[in-house]
Amino acid sequence: MSSFGDGPQPGQAYGLGGAAASARAYRFVEGEWLGPGPEGRIPVAVLGATGAVGQTFVRMLAGHPWFELAEVAASERSAGRPYGEVVRWLEGALPEDVAGMTVLPCDPGVLRSRIVFSALDAAAAGPIEPAFARAGALVFSNAKNQRMEPDVPLLIPEVNASHLDVLVAQRRVRGWTGGIVTNANCAATAAALALAPLHEAFGLDRVFLMTMQAVSGAGYPGVPSLDILGNVIPYIADEEPKIERELPKMLGTVDGDAIIPAPFIVSAQANRVPVEHGHMVCAAIALQRRASVQDCLEVLRAWRGDACARNLPGAPAAPLIVVDEPDRPQARRDVTAGNGMSVVVGRVRPDPILDVRLVALGHNTVRGAAGCSLLNAELFVSRGSLDDT
Ligand SMILES: NC(=O)c1ccc[n+]([C@@H]2O[C@H](COP(=O)([O-])OP(=O)(O)OC[C@H]3O[C@@H](n4cnc5c(N)ncnc54)[C@H](OP(=O)(O)O)[C@@H]3O)[C@@H](O)[C@H]2O)c1
């Protein structure tokens, strides 16, 4: 999925003041950094490149105007072999130039890219991601391990771009020359985008969430087909606590060196459903300040997110799309809105117990994982932060 317009290369102004203009591209030859590459793109690596999220990175990096996929890495099972031979490619055509790349081990002594996207599962990410950060890489992670650390951004550029500021303290306190920036659980990301406008306008007090989550959320090969075909499974290991704690952190505030979670309570119930892509979130919400459904709809429709995220190459035209049809959003029809980067919200209506309820849908491997990581890295580069590391 290559979804980029005629945006500028890093080093050219991107309507972001001086920030993007100060970004530089780098290349390496035989381990030596040689400064701006011939195409001006920044070489990047993907850890866990063979998995469901890793493949989404590979697809989304094809034709990226700022980043060039230079290295793919996975487990020892895959390392040393051509990517095209070890990957069980799931969607569309595997880019030819990537098929021939040799899969590397996830070893910071071997990989050279300073921007590293991690699609590792949690067991592997635990030791590997900090090792890369220590060695000077900026790791944009999808794993749960570091998400709740107060000095680790849990970033959605449209929602909480200022959380990137704690990276300075993270690197100072941990003595890292690199750093770790995370994105949230895929269902929590869809919920955060739908709830952020209401939190900004009226304050969230209590949120009750019920999710219906696609099978691709479990990675590959994921849930056995005989368990999920024609079925709904009312349990996804560890999912509910992740949603309950990550949402308040994402909508929290920066206080000095730490991110302080917003003081609202979340109750989540997660279900696996036989859908390929797209996590649906049904939410009932109590607000701190009184607001009618009409007030909520106006706020949701008008919301564009933080201005600093708007012109990034991977940013959708609208991070939130509000639909009026009573039977939308639907995974099959709406999951690719904004190239999978928009969250689609519908059924905004009064709630007889709390104040208002709505349904939100987000693409789990795109907006909920690889696409969000890419946007986080674009925000980082647009600030000129790569030059500070
Ligand atoms: N799927 C989603 O919608 C989604 C959304 C948000 C976040 N996430 C998170 O993103 C991460 C990846 O999820 P996924 O669904 O893509 O999982 P997946 O399909 O199971 O892929 C896991 C990847 O990790 C690699 N790996 C496993 N053990 C390793 C080791 N010891 N050393 C190095 N590499 C190792 C695998 O390489 P081999 O092929 O060589 O085994 C594979 O590339 C997880 O942390 C997940 O929680 C997933």
The ligand as a Gaussian input file, in Angstrom:
#p B3LYP/6-31G(d) Opt

LIG

0 1
 N       -1.426000      -7.771000      14.600000
 C       -1.873000      -6.582000      15.013000
 O       -2.932000      -6.094000      14.577000
 C       -1.091000      -5.787000      16.046000
 C       -1.529000      -4.504000      16.344000
 C       -0.827000      -3.731000      17.279000
 C        0.297000      -4.256000      17.872000
 N        0.708000      -5.521000      17.579000
 C        1.946000      -5.989000      18.211000
 O        2.949000      -6.025000      17.183000
 C        3.874000      -7.083000      17.428000
 C        3.912000      -8.016000      16.217000
 O        2.625000      -8.594000      16.052000
 P        2.272000      -9.532000      14.816000
 O        0.806000      -9.666000      14.860000
 O        2.902000      -9.044000      13.552000
 O        3.006000     -10.924000      15.268000
 P        3.499000     -12.128000      14.359000
 O        2.750000     -12.207000      13.080000
 O        3.478000     -13.323000      15.243000
 O        5.058000     -11.779000      14.022000
 C        6.070000     -11.835000      14.988000
 C        7.429000     -11.452000      14.386000
 O        8.417000     -11.503000      15.424000
 C        9.524000     -12.315000      14.984000
 N       10.104000     -13.005000      16.149000
 C        9.508000     -13.898000      16.980000
 N       10.367000     -14.319000      17.930000
 C       11.543000     -13.674000      17.682000
 C       12.821000     -13.698000      18.305000
 N       13.077000     -14.445000      19.401000
 N       13.793000     -12.902000      17.813000
 C       13.556000     -12.129000      16.739000
 N       12.374000     -12.078000      16.081000
 C       11.381000     -12.844000      16.553000
 C        8.942000     -13.277000      13.994000
 O        9.984000     -13.754000      13.141000
 P        9.984000     -15.242000      12.485000
 O        9.052000     -15.204000      11.306000
 O       11.402000     -15.428000      12.082000
 O        9.528000     -16.188000      13.549000
 C        7.929000     -12.379000      13.282000
 O        8.597000     -11.628000      12.297000
 C        3.396000      -7.757000      18.733000
 O        4.099000      -7.211000      19.812000
 C        1.911000      -7.393000      18.781000
 O        1.403000      -7.414000      20.093000
 C        0.054000      -6.296000      16.673000

